[in-house]
Amino acid sequence: MTGAARVEETVGLQEAADILGVHYMTVYRYVRTGRLAATHDGHTWRVRTADLDTVRVGRGTDQPRGSARTASVAHLLDRLVAGDEAGAWRLVESALASGAEPAEVHLSLLAPAMREVGRRWRSGELDVADEHLASATTRRLIARLGPRFARPGRKRGTVIVGAVAGERHEIPVAIVADQLRGAGFHVIELGGDTPADSFVDAAQREHPLCVLISVTTGGHEDAVADTAARLRERTDAVVLVGGAAVKDERAARALGSDHWTGHDAREVVALVARLRDERRS
């Protein structure tokens, strides 16, 4: 394949495979799963050469990173805002088929896409209906991914996770819950807008390793502090406060948290694992 072919507007699948250095069937799979945009002229598939830059190919795996990861998030965002669950799921399946773990799909695709939805809503680029449609579609994708986090065998401990009363952003709760399940913990997932007494009742019933109170947006500080205080008064569970509204250790402790959970679900899992190890020692 000469350099001149790269400046053509479109190429066939075999030419695309030659440019990428992969087998023809690999490129065909990219097209069929939605990872690579293509058009059909009635006889053959045609791919824009500019779109080939969105595909990163390694030896045996091809995971979205750099510009390719950005393009994958952009494509997913389009499908979420359109409410196209089938199209969005094809992108998720493509990432999984390329070697990405379910946890990476959560953190490198779904979470960035939803952050961009939030940014566009705040700037007025999307209205409430758009935001709700994207959120509903994302929840359905998370539900479909859920079974992939199931881990057989004895559990490492119980963790209760929920969003504080008034906080309706339940997607971060679902992502953290699945990440913890994937790490071998038994998770009681309370969802969004959870009253303080429901946290306490669950903790009294389950005797968890810890209780994680999630808060994504500002304005819920009093509810968080009240929930943490009730848990301390009526249970012996470790209380963790986290989410996008909690910026650092000082803010977390001011709300009644025993520890700051960090910036994302990976840090939550690491913290809970450390608490479990400390309890066993």
N, C-alpha and C positions, 0 to 999 in steps of 0.2 A: 504494500500500500504506500503510495507516494504522498508527500506532504500536500500536493495539490488537492487530493481528495478531501482533505480536512476543511477546505474553504467552501466546499459545496454546501448548499442549503440542507439537502437531505442525502442519506445513504441507505442502502438496503441492510438487512440484518447481517449478512455475511461480511459486508464491508465494515459494519459497526463492530462485529466480533474481531475483525482483523485490527482495527484501530485500538480496541481495548485489550487485545491479546488474550482473548478467551474463546471458548468453543461457541459455535453458532447456537446450540441449544441453550447455552447460558444466557445469551442476549434474548433469545425467544422467551425464556422464563421471566426475564426482567420485564419484557413488554406485557406478557400475560398477567403478571401479578401487579402491574401498575408502577413498578419501580422506575421504568424508563418509558417516557411518553412516545407514542408512535401513531402513525396514521396508516390506514389501509386503502390503497388505490384501486381495489377490486381484484388485484392479482398478487401484490406483494406488500409487505410492511415497509414503511419508510420512516427513518429516524432523523431528526435534526441533529447535525453535528454538534451544535451548541449544547444539546441536552446530554451528550455523552460525558460532559464534564461533571454531571451530577452523580456519576457512578464511579465508585472507588473499588478497584479490583485488586485483591491480594492473592496470595497463594492459598487456595482452598477456602478462604472466607473473604467477604466484602462487607464491611460494616460502615455505616454512615459516619464520616468524620469531616471536619473542615467544611469546605464549600458543599460537599455532597450531603453532609448532615444537615446543613442549613437548607438545602434544596428539599430534602426529605421532610423536614419540619414544615416548610412552606406548602408543599403538596398536601400534607396531612391537614394543615390549617384550612386549606381550601375545601377539603372534603368535610371537615367538621362544621364549618360555617354553612355549608350547603345541606347539612343533615344527611349526608351520604354515608350511612354506616357501612354498606357493602364496599364502597370504594376506599373508605378509610381502613377497613379491615384488610383489604388486599395489600395496602402499604405496610400494615403491621405484620402480616404473614410474610411479606417480602423480606422485611428486616429479620424476622425469625429464621427464615430459610437461609439468609445470608450469614447466620451465625450469631446474631444478637441474642442475648439472654432476655427473658421477659422483664427482668429488673431494668435492663438497659432501655427497653422499649418504653417503660414508664418514665424514666428519668431523662432520656435523650430525645424522645419523640413526643409523647403525650404531654408531659409537664411543660416543655418549652412552647408547644403549640397553644396550650391553654393560657400560659402567661401572655402570649401575644394576643390572644382573644381578649384578655382582660385589659391590656394596654389599648387596644383599638376601641374597646367599649368606653374606656375613660376619656379617650380623645374625641369621641363622637363618630368615629369611622364605622362602628357597629352599633345597632340599637339593642334594646333589651331582648327582643325576640331572637336576634342573631346570637347573642351571648347564651341565652337559655337553650337554643337549639344545639349549639356547639357543646355545651355542657352535658346535655342529655345524651348526645351521640358519644361523647367521651366516656360517660358512665357505662354505656352499653359495651364499649370496647374493653373497659377495665373488667367488667363482669365476664366477658368472653375469655380474657386472659387469666382470670382468677384461678381456675383449676390447674394451670401450669405452675402455680406457686405451692401446690399441695406437697407436703413432704411426709412420707410414711415414718412410722416409728415413734418412739417416746418423745414427748415434747419437752422443750428446755425450760418451760415456765409459761405462766399466763400473763398476758398484757391486755389491759383495757384501753381502747382508743376511741375518742369521740370529739366532735366539735362542740365548743361551749354554747350555752343557750344564747340564741340570737345570731349565731354564726352559721349561715346556711351553706357555706362552701364545704361540701362533703367529699369532693374529689381528692384533696390532700389526705383526708382520713383514709379513704379507700386505698390509695397508693401506699401509704405507710403500713396499713394493716396487711396488705399482700406481701410487702417486702419482709415484714416480720414473720409471716407464715412461711415464706421461702427460707428464712433463717432457722426454722424449726420451732418457733414459738406458737402456742395456742393463743389466738386473738379473739377477744370479745369486741366486736366492732359496733359501736353505738350510733354511728352516722353523724348527721349534722343537727344543729339546734337541740342539743341534749341538755335537759335541766340538771341542775346541780344534784338534786336528790336521786336522779337516775344513775349518775356516776357513783354516788355513795352506795346505793342499793346493789349495783353490780359488784362493787369492790367488797362489800360485806358478804356477798354470796360466793364470789369466786376466789377471794384471798389472792389477788394477783401479785406478781413480782413488782409491777408498777402500773400507774394510771397516767396515760398521756392525754392532756387537754390541748386540743388543736384550736388555733385562732389565726385566721388568714387576714382579716381586715381590722382596722382600728375601730375604737368605739366600744369594745367589749371588755375593757380592762376590769371594770367592777364585777362583771359576771365571772371572769376568770379568777379573780382574787377570792370571790365568794365560794366558788366551787373548790378551789384549792384549800381554803380554810375549813370547809365542811369535811373534806376528805381527811384532813389532819386530825380533826376533832373526833371523828367517828370510825376511822380505819387506821391501820398501820402501814398502808401502802406507800411506796415512794411516789411522789407527785412530780410529774414532768410537764412543763408547759412549753409548747413549740408552735412553729408555723411562721408564715411570712410576716405577721405583725410583731413578732418577737425578734428583735434585731441582735441581741447579744446576751451574755451571761447576766449582766447587771439588770437588764429589763426582765429577764426570766425570773430572777430571784425576787425582784420587786413585786411580781405577781403571785409569789408563793411557791415557785418551783424549787425543787431540791437540786436540779441541774438544768443547764441549758441544752436543748436537744441538737443544736447546730442548725445548718442551713438547708439540709435536704434529708431524704429518707435514709440514705446510706449512713449518715451520722447518727440518726435515731437508732438504727439497728446496731451500730457499733456501741452506742451508749448502753442500750438495753442488755447486750451481751456482756458488757463489762460489769453492769450491776448484778447480773446473774452469777458471774464468776466470783465477784466479791462476796455475795451471799453464801456461796458454797465453800469459800476458803475460811 
